Amino acid sequence: MAENIHAGHRQRLKDIFASDGITALTDARALEMLLFYVIPRSDTYPLACRLVDTFGSLRAVLSATPEELREVNGFGDSAVLFLDFVRQLCERLAEDEMRQYQSPEEMKYNSPDDLCRYFRDKLSRCPVEQAWLVCFDDEMYLRHAYLLGEGSATKVVFNPQNIIKFVKDSGCKVCAIGHNHPVDISKPSDLDRASTIQLKAMLKQEGITLMEHVVVGNDGTSCIIAEEIEQMLR
């Protein structure tokens, strides 16, 4: 009977995730949903809240050791084992992501045309959307290229925090990003523009310059930042 009490709520939370992705969920709600799969017959939201309150964030919960998790009231051995598996799985994925760093061909940035040509060569034949980060040294030579995410033919999602991490790890202070529209023109969407402006401001706070965001489509390329500046000057 206990399962029936929570079944409707669980399905609503799953529907939200299915419709809008994990960005629609708070840390506590995301953790609540994760715990569905190891605690099938109880309300997992209070436990998720206790975990987030104890450790400070979802990331911190998923980084906690089994010993630390056992200190939280109501957290049993099966749930501890489950989250420890998730923690180690995330660590393995992080190691795999590090291996996706590439040693790109030598390229010195002189103008946005250089970036457009680089991303066009990399993405114009890709059948799904990909997002890439490239990092430049003080002399504006391309030093690192990193695959941020790969999605479907019409969508790609990536974590902006990864950009901060990998630019800093590269030792660079200047970067650019690029993504493709495999089945559409290069015209940026409103979401592309808004997220670029937000990302540029976020990186500036970290001492990182986002030089450009290039969109590659079946008609060529577009430069979001250059176009935004041009519109402001009109």
Disulfide bonds with the S-S distance in Angstrom:
none
